[in-house]
Amino acid sequence: MCADHDADGSICNACDSRFAAVLTFACTACKFDWRSPSYAAVSHHPALVAFYFDRGVEHVPATWDGLRRGLDWREEVLTTDPPAVRVTAAHGPDRLAFVVDAAGSVASVTERSVGQQ
């Protein structure tokens, strides 16, 4: 997690990544590990699929369209100790925000329209 992240759509000078948070997952059986941007933790979430479906968009995460859509979601570092990041998906004026915790789990989901307070 980059506490000083300032990528502004490109590469951050502090962490050399486009993503403020990168999750590392490890298999307990074979010990293989892999890294994913924070949006990977929410890309299959039922609330996200429903959010897009309700707006006439078929969100299929493991497709090029799904990956491109994920690259447009916003990240915001909430805390670094313990690590938590907010990932926000948008469609028109509507927003769906996920808080992802240190384990890469979705801790909360909030939906709102930009016009709402």
Backbone as ProteinMPNN parsed JSONL, in Angstrom:
{"seq_chain_A": "MCADHDADGSICNACDSRFAAVLTFACTACKFDWRSPSYAAVSHHPALVAFYFDRGVEHVPATWDGLRRGLDWREEVLTTDPPAVRVTAAHGPDRLAFVVDAAGSVASVTERSVGQQ", "coords_chain_A": {"N_chain_A": [[0.849, -1.162, 0.0], [0.583, 2.155, -0.869], [1.218, 4.943, 0.862], [1.703, 7.517, 0.048], [0.546, 7.802, -2.415], [0.199, 8.999, -5.702], [-0.817, 8.771, -8.477], [-2.481, 9.706, -10.508], [-3.755, 8.662, -12.82], [-1.586, 7.611, -14.124], [1.708, 6.389, -13.604], [2.769, 6.159, -10.257], [5.209, 8.117, -8.631], [6.223, 7.492, -6.14], [5.755, 4.742, -5.582], [6.03, 3.375, -7.943], [3.834, 2.279, -9.308], [0.603, 1.984, -10.815], [-1.447, 1.502, -9.176], [-2.76, 2.141, -5.949], [-3.008, 0.3, -3.952], [-1.94, -3.008, -3.673], [-2.799, -6.326, -3.682], [-1.664, -9.322, -2.171], [-1.94, -12.687, -2.636], [-1.765, -15.969, -1.312], [-1.415, -19.416, -1.856], [-2.297, -21.883, 0.396], [-1.72, -24.537, 0.142], [0.141, -25.1, -2.026], [1.853, -22.993, -1.86], [2.171, -21.104, -3.837], [2.146, -17.743, -4.841], [0.449, -14.704, -5.739], [0.025, -11.441, -7.109], [-2.334, -8.803, -7.139], [-4.166, -5.972, -8.358], [-6.067, -3.796, -6.186], [-8.698, -3.69, -7.092], [-9.319, -6.231, -7.916], [-10.289, -7.623, -5.758], [-12.932, -6.913, -5.558], [-14.116, -7.344, -7.996], [-15.652, -9.611, -8.619], [-17.695, -9.442, -6.853], [-21.023, -9.868, -5.632], [-22.625, -7.558, -5.204], [-21.481, -5.69, -6.903], [-21.825, -6.839, -9.452], [-24.63, -6.823, -9.52], [-25.072, -4.052, -9.315], [-24.13, -3.05, -11.802], [-25.772, -4.608, -13.511], [-28.339, -3.654, -12.878], [-28.196, -1.291, -14.187], [-28.165, -1.864, -16.802], [-25.83, -3.018, -17.764], [-23.826, -5.721, -18.558], [-21.773, -7.115, -16.445], [-19.015, -8.952, -16.607], [-16.484, -10.27, -14.945], [-13.982, -11.633, -15.728], [-13.294, -10.854, -18.349], [-12.186, -8.912, -21.206], [-13.634, -6.504, -21.301], [-14.579, -6.376, -18.661], [-12.138, -6.198, -17.258], [-11.125, -3.767, -18.298], [-13.093, -2.034, -17.357], [-12.604, -2.268, -14.618], [-10.149, -0.966, -14.423], [-10.916, 1.656, -14.508], [-12.039, 2.201, -12.088], [-11.955, 3.951, -8.962], [-9.412, 4.33, -6.505], [-8.819, 4.712, -3.035], [-6.724, 5.251, -0.406], [-7.483, 4.416, 2.809], [-6.554, 3.775, 5.418], [-3.286, 2.961, 6.642], [-2.381, 1.355, 8.65], [-4.302, -0.556, 10.412], [-4.042, -1.835, 7.035], [-6.303, -0.492, 4.663], [-8.445, 0.064, 1.94], [-10.476, 2.051, -0.206], [-12.445, 1.157, -2.886], [-13.991, 2.419, -5.649], [-16.609, 2.068, -7.849], [-18.126, 3.374, -10.792], [-21.044, 4.428, -12.551], [-22.49, 6.418, -14.776], [-24.159, 8.858, -12.865], [-24.057, 7.375, -10.584], [-22.561, 5.654, -7.802], [-20.663, 2.99, -6.425], [-19.206, 1.932, -3.6], [-16.573, 0.117, -2.139], [-15.058, -1.077, 0.791], [-11.985, -2.449, 1.279], [-10.238, -4.735, 3.19], [-7.174, -5.59, 5.034], [-6.853, -8.301, 4.541], [-7.803, -8.603, 2.038], [-10.479, -8.82, 1.823], [-13.904, -7.84, 1.356], [-15.067, -5.372, 3.367], [-17.123, -3.546, 3.666], [-19.937, -2.17, 1.841], [-21.156, 0.521, -0.02], [-23.689, 2.291, -1.607], [-24.437, 5.036, -3.73], [-25.877, 7.956, -5.272], [-24.449, 10.554, -7.198], [-25.794, 12.933, -6.847], [-26.892, 12.648, -4.329], [-26.683, 13.332, -0.811]], "CA_chain_A": [[0.0, 0.0, 0.0], [1.383, 3.372, -0.981], [0.617, 6.022, 1.641], [1.915, 8.778, -0.664], [0.19, 7.508, -3.797], [-0.243, 10.104, -6.55], [-0.628, 8.272, -9.841], [-3.24, 10.581, -11.402], [-3.986, 7.989, -14.092], [-0.361, 7.049, -14.694], [2.538, 5.683, -12.627], [3.128, 6.929, -9.066], [6.656, 8.237, -8.43], [6.606, 6.931, -4.843], [5.706, 3.269, -5.527], [6.202, 2.837, -9.299], [2.651, 1.51, -9.687], [-0.618, 2.735, -11.097], [-2.4, 1.141, -8.137], [-2.388, 2.539, -4.591], [-2.951, -0.909, -3.128], [-1.766, -4.265, -4.399], [-3.058, -7.452, -2.79], [-0.891, -10.537, -2.4], [-2.646, -13.89, -2.207], [-0.887, -17.143, -1.297], [-2.069, -20.715, -1.719], [-1.782, -22.575, 1.583], [-1.296, -25.895, -0.228], [1.354, -25.159, -2.855], [2.651, -21.803, -1.532], [2.211, -20.163, -4.956], [1.493, -16.477, -4.519], [0.265, -13.793, -6.857], [-0.336, -10.069, -6.747], [-3.432, -8.248, -7.926], [-4.606, -4.648, -7.915], [-7.152, -3.878, -5.204], [-10.009, -3.889, -7.706], [-9.566, -7.666, -8.085], [-11.039, -8.107, -4.596], [-14.362, -6.592, -5.684], [-14.59, -7.53, -9.371], [-16.65, -10.686, -8.669], [-18.631, -9.275, -5.738], [-22.416, -9.834, -6.098], [-23.155, -6.192, -5.209], [-20.964, -5.021, -8.096], [-22.514, -7.417, -10.608], [-26.003, -6.308, -9.469], [-24.996, -2.613, -9.587], [-24.07, -2.874, -13.255], [-26.948, -5.235, -14.116], [-29.456, -2.724, -12.694], [-27.989, -0.158, -15.091], [-28.143, -2.387, -18.164], [-24.475, -3.424, -18.151], [-23.48, -7.081, -18.151], [-20.397, -7.101, -15.942], [-18.395, -10.273, -16.497], [-15.151, -9.875, -14.505], [-12.823, -12.219, -16.407], [-13.316, -10.515, -19.776], [-11.472, -7.655, -21.454], [-14.503, -5.396, -20.881], [-14.56, -6.339, -17.205], [-10.828, -5.689, -16.838], [-11.064, -2.337, -18.639], [-13.976, -1.342, -16.421], [-11.896, -2.226, -13.343], [-9.084, 0.045, -14.479], [-11.519, 2.976, -14.338], [-12.512, 2.398, -10.727], [-11.068, 4.798, -8.164], [-8.865, 3.798, -5.254], [-8.471, 5.697, -2.014], [-6.152, 4.636, 0.792], [-8.172, 4.898, 4.005], [-5.585, 3.656, 6.51], [-2.143, 2.099, 6.326], [-2.182, 0.43, 9.764], [-4.219, -1.654, 9.45], [-4.307, -1.413, 5.657], [-7.674, -0.507, 4.139], [-8.569, 0.89, 0.746], [-11.816, 2.157, -0.768], [-12.504, 1.003, -4.336], [-15.288, 2.952, -6.052], [-17.041, 1.873, -9.234], [-19.088, 4.403, -11.186], [-21.805, 4.307, -13.795], [-23.263, 7.659, -14.801], [-24.036, 9.583, -11.599], [-24.12, 6.433, -9.468], [-21.296, 5.146, -7.28], [-20.696, 1.853, -5.511], [-17.905, 1.958, -2.928], [-16.212, -1.047, -1.337], [-13.875, -0.977, 1.641], [-11.249, -3.711, 1.24], [-9.349, -4.785, 4.351], [-5.814, -6.116, 4.851], [-6.922, -9.682, 4.047], [-8.354, -8.593, 0.688], [-11.916, -9.075, 1.932], [-14.773, -6.665, 1.33], [-15.549, -5.097, 4.719], [-18.399, -2.832, 3.569], [-20.368, -1.729, 0.515], [-22.041, 1.672, 0.058], [-24.134, 2.766, -2.922], [-25.044, 6.369, -3.711], [-25.894, 8.736, -6.497], [-23.652, 11.773, -6.999], [-26.711, 13.976, -6.39], [-27.275, 12.407, -2.942], [-25.777, 13.817, 0.236]], "C_chain_A": [[0.895, 1.226, 0.0], [0.669, 4.52, -0.265], [0.722, 7.368, 0.934], [1.509, 8.669, -2.127], [-0.353, 8.737, -4.525], [-0.013, 9.708, -8.0], [-1.335, 9.138, -10.864], [-3.407, 9.963, -12.792], [-2.747, 7.417, -14.746], [0.399, 6.325, -13.578], [2.933, 6.628, -11.488], [4.649, 6.954, -8.915], [7.117, 7.581, -7.133], [6.685, 5.405, -4.86], [5.885, 2.591, -6.887], [5.046, 1.942, -9.741], [1.501, 2.455, -10.007], [-1.61, 2.572, -9.949], [-1.888, 1.53, -6.754], [-2.224, 1.332, -3.686], [-2.836, -2.125, -4.028], [-1.918, -5.388, -3.378], [-2.162, -8.626, -3.166], [-1.662, -11.703, -1.802], [-1.676, -15.061, -2.281], [-1.718, -18.4, -1.082], [-1.458, -21.435, -0.516], [-1.287, -23.981, 1.263], [0.041, -25.892, -0.962], [2.301, -23.985, -2.631], [2.834, -20.841, -2.705], [1.551, -18.872, -4.5], [1.408, -15.599, -5.749], [-0.227, -12.458, -6.331], [-1.413, -9.569, -7.697], [-3.713, -6.837, -7.456], [-5.819, -4.8, -6.996], [-8.51, -4.121, -5.845], [-10.328, -5.362, -7.918], [-10.399, -8.225, -6.936], [-12.536, -7.862, -4.724], [-14.943, -6.964, -7.041], [-15.647, -8.618, -9.512], [-17.747, -10.513, -7.616], [-20.068, -9.165, -6.257], [-23.014, -8.427, -6.143], [-22.696, -5.434, -6.448], [-21.668, -5.527, -9.349], [-23.944, -6.886, -10.667], [-26.053, -4.821, -9.802], [-24.992, -2.362, -11.092], [-25.3, -3.454, -13.948], [-28.152, -4.3, -14.035], [-29.365, -1.518, -13.62], [-27.815, -0.616, -16.536], [-26.78, -2.81, -18.671], [-24.24, -4.848, -17.658], [-22.008, -7.087, -17.749], [-19.921, -8.536, -15.754], [-16.92, -10.017, -16.188], [-13.987, -10.389, -15.347], [-12.883, -12.04, -17.921], [-12.54, -9.221, -19.96], [-12.317, -6.46, -21.042], [-14.512, -5.253, -19.363], [-13.251, -5.79, -16.663], [-10.691, -4.202, -17.123], [-11.91, -1.516, -17.675], [-13.272, -1.202, -15.072], [-10.793, -1.184, -13.309], [-9.618, 1.457, -14.302], [-12.019, 3.229, -12.917], [-11.477, 3.185, -9.934], [-10.629, 4.08, -6.894], [-8.581, 4.957, -4.308], [-7.939, 4.945, -0.8], [-6.845, 5.257, 2.0], [-7.249, 4.888, 5.209], [-4.442, 2.751, 6.054], [-1.862, 1.102, 7.447], [-3.435, 0.389, 10.626], [-4.554, -1.164, 8.042], [-5.788, -1.536, 5.296], [-7.737, 0.461, 2.971], [-10.031, 0.907, 0.313], [-11.689, 2.07, -2.284], [-13.905, 1.425, -4.753], [-15.511, 2.749, -7.537], [-18.089, 2.932, -9.542], [-19.803, 3.998, -12.466], [-22.739, 5.509, -13.833], [-23.064, 8.385, -13.481], [-23.959, 8.669, -10.375], [-22.742, 5.888, -9.1], [-21.557, 3.951, -6.375], [-19.299, 1.743, -4.915], [-17.737, 0.739, -2.031], [-15.029, -0.676, -0.458], [-13.259, -2.37, 1.68], [-10.229, -3.69, 2.372], [-8.003, -5.436, 4.017], [-5.792, -7.537, 4.3], [-7.429, -9.753, 2.609], [-9.834, -8.906, 0.665], [-12.689, -7.767, 1.881], [-15.372, -6.497, 2.723], [-16.879, -4.361, 4.71], [-18.654, -2.407, 2.132], [-21.35, -0.586, 0.716], [-22.388, 2.126, -1.347], [-24.735, 4.149, -2.763], [-25.028, 6.967, -5.103], [-25.134, 10.017, -6.213], [-24.524, 12.903, -6.472], [-27.136, 13.818, -4.947], [-26.243, 12.995, -1.996], [-25.445, 12.724, 1.194]], "O_chain_A": [[1.847, 1.316, 0.775], [-0.36, 5.007, -0.733], [-0.081, 8.265, 1.19], [2.063, 9.36, -2.981], [-1.246, 9.424, -4.03], [0.873, 10.24, -8.669], [-0.843, 9.294, -11.982], [-3.228, 10.636, -13.807], [-2.835, 6.801, -15.808], [-0.218, 5.714, -12.705], [3.374, 7.752, -11.726], [5.302, 5.921, -9.058], [8.269, 7.158, -7.028], [7.571, 4.825, -4.232], [5.891, 1.362, -6.97], [5.251, 0.965, -10.46], [1.45, 3.584, -9.519], [-2.502, 3.4, -9.768], [-0.729, 1.283, -6.422], [-1.404, 1.337, -2.768], [-3.552, -2.249, -5.022], [-1.25, -5.398, -2.343], [-1.931, -8.886, -4.346], [-1.995, -11.705, -0.617], [-0.86, -15.141, -3.199], [-2.608, -18.437, -0.233], [-0.239, -21.575, -0.428], [-0.517, -24.556, 2.032], [0.969, -26.598, -0.568], [3.419, -23.977, -3.146], [3.573, -19.864, -2.587], [0.509, -18.903, -3.844], [2.198, -15.736, -6.683], [-0.815, -12.367, -5.253], [-1.405, -9.868, -8.891], [-3.523, -6.527, -6.28], [-6.511, -5.817, -7.033], [-9.391, -4.701, -5.211], [-11.496, -5.715, -8.085], [-11.136, -9.194, -7.119], [-13.328, -8.535, -4.066], [-16.16, -6.903, -7.218], [-16.462, -8.56, -10.432], [-18.635, -11.358, -7.507], [-20.313, -8.444, -7.224], [-23.822, -8.13, -7.022], [-23.445, -4.619, -6.986], [-22.062, -4.737, -10.208], [-24.426, -6.534, -11.744], [-26.968, -4.37, -10.491], [-25.769, -1.548, -11.592], [-25.819, -2.846, -14.885], [-28.9, -4.164, -15.003], [-30.349, -0.804, -13.813], [-27.372, 0.152, -17.389], [-26.586, -2.949, -19.879], [-24.434, -5.143, -16.478], [-21.117, -7.067, -18.598], [-20.373, -9.241, -14.852], [-16.174, -9.592, -17.07], [-13.078, -9.617, -15.65], [-12.565, -12.957, -18.679], [-12.266, -8.512, -18.992], [-11.788, -5.496, -20.49], [-14.458, -4.141, -18.84], [-13.251, -5.005, -15.715], [-10.195, -3.453, -16.281], [-11.503, -0.442, -17.232], [-13.331, -0.142, -14.448], [-10.536, -0.584, -12.265], [-8.854, 2.367, -13.979], [-12.383, 4.356, -12.582], [-10.278, 3.099, -10.198], [-11.391, 3.321, -6.295], [-8.159, 6.035, -4.727], [-8.632, 4.1, -0.234], [-6.801, 6.471, 2.194], [-7.166, 5.874, 5.942], [-4.617, 1.89, 5.192], [-1.175, 0.104, 7.224], [-3.601, 1.242, 11.498], [-5.275, -0.179, 7.884], [-6.435, -2.544, 5.583], [-7.152, 1.544, 3.012], [-10.739, -0.092, 0.445], [-10.922, 2.814, -2.895], [-14.894, 0.867, -4.277], [-14.722, 3.191, -8.372], [-18.848, 3.341, -8.663], [-19.247, 3.325, -13.333], [-23.665, 5.612, -13.028], [-21.933, 8.521, -13.015], [-23.812, 9.149, -9.252], [-21.88, 5.69, -9.957], [-22.552, 3.911, -5.65], [-18.327, 1.492, -5.629], [-18.634, 0.377, -1.269], [-14.093, -0.026, -0.923], [-13.91, -3.343, 2.06], [-9.45, -2.745, 2.499], [-7.734, -5.783, 2.866], [-4.82, -7.937, 3.66], [-7.482, -10.834, 2.022], [-10.389, -9.222, -0.387], [-12.197, -6.722, 2.305], [-16.096, -7.368, 3.204], [-17.682, -4.521, 5.63], [-17.736, -2.298, 1.32], [-22.274, -0.694, 1.523], [-21.505, 2.325, -2.181], [-25.449, 4.42, -1.798], [-24.276, 6.546, -5.982], [-25.172, 10.518, -5.09], [-24.04, 13.751, -5.722], [-27.692, 14.754, -4.373], [-25.071, 13.136, -2.347], [-24.693, 12.944, 2.144]]}, "name": "protein", "num_of_chains": 1, "seq": "MCADHDADGSICNACDSRFAAVLTFACTACKFDWRSPSYAAVSHHPALVAFYFDRGVEHVPATWDGLRRGLDWREEVLTTDPPAVRVTAAHGPDRLAFVVDAAGSVASVTERSVGQQ"}
